[in-house]
Amino acid sequence: MKKKQAAMTMSTVLLLSSILAACGGDKQAQGDKQGAAGGNAPYPLTMVVNQVGEIPPKDNEIEKAIKAYTNTDLQIQWIPTSSYDEKVNVMIASNELPKLMKLNYTATIVGALKSDIFWEIGPYLKDYKNLSAQNQQFYDNISVNGKIYGVPLFRELGRAVIHYRKDWFDAAGVQVPKTLDDWYNVIKAMTQGDPDKNSKNDTYGFMLDKKYNQDAASTLTRLSVAQGGPNKWQVDASGSFVPEFMTTPFFDTMKLFRKLYEEKLINQDFAVVDATEIDKAYESGRTAIRISGGNAQSIQDKLVKVVPTAVVDAAAIEGPNGRRLPGESGNAGFLAIPKQSVKSVDELKQVLAFVDKLMDPQMATLLVKGVEGKHWEDKGDVTVPLDPAADAKEVKPYRDTLPQRGESYNIAKPMKQTDLFRKNGQITKDNEKYIVANPALTLDSATYSERGKELEQMISDAQTKFIMGKIDEAGWKAEVEKWKKAGGDKLAQEYKEAYEKSKKK
């Protein structure tokens, strides 16, 4: 035990020594008077983020390395995720703010951003090599009236991947579906063709959960977009905003779901079942295909414990005209800089320099993989994880609350992973080229602020009624008219006006 502790201590010393050497030897890393340090003395930097797991002990190895590399006296306040937005709202109202804090894109926060409480950082991003190197869509997705007030906690813009039972597909001679007819035929074959060869009617080609038509991970939207539909909203030739459910690709996708339900080719309890139950069905070998934001390898690992011969594969979402999928927000919140705590442009630049440095190769490696010799080991062309439990406890809190792009940016060597894991990761990385943006994502609407969730629920319920056969096409159109009169038309008009206003800036 003493030898192990001594080795770990030596590893820490070597890490900090190398980082300090890098800081001293690289002018850009060391920072000049405008850098994160603001000179030789560490720059005092207070920060508020949400708690991930247990709160890390003060002056742990990760935090020491960050402080040394950025030359900051970093003090982090961790707030439980369950009460985070509420606590942040109280802090804003009482004007007791740190120099850097994580915000979530909520109506209250958007109001605070409009009130000039936080610095607009958009004009300064070009001066920071790492921040300016990221896809502009990440920043656009957190903009307010065309202005950028923070650095995103980056996540993939297009996470959706098709996961499917390759062993079943190969045995049945079917391919990953592209057209709606393909989806119907594959789902029917996997539901009625006894793919697990147990002579029982106990499999589904596809399953839905109660959030099948909600939020960024909407299965209905993902399939509709693949067929040529819009992502939530569409701007037509006249500049008017048209909701996705009033377009032909979306309605055609709803009709597919209705047919699948009518023929009992999908689970009949979809309107009330949780996503966790769908996970269990897939992982126990009862479902053939799903659209997921996770990694196929994790599903394979769970599935083979139940069905040792099972083979999972991953494929990009494609439609009749190629790859196409809805873009997601691309963030888990963003880091913003309050004017009350950071009073000058010079100090603003110091804070931005700190954030930019977190994406330098040394810091990116630290946040993504942890400490060499403790959390990972160099094995030539790849690195290998040493202690996943320690990584989850000691590294993940920082990885989840500070900017990093995983292995897609400034990471010299990939972590050793299976071919399936890598394939899934490559698909999500490439998805960025094929995403369809939601044009209303950051637009202002008083109607949405007041009644948005109510309007969404109204049309969501109507979609479920149509799929379950409780209303016909005429009934569906009547529900759409109700939505329009209840505030939908006003919502669309406000989006149009906000869109036109943003284009003039």
Disulfide bonds with the S-S distance in Angstrom:
none
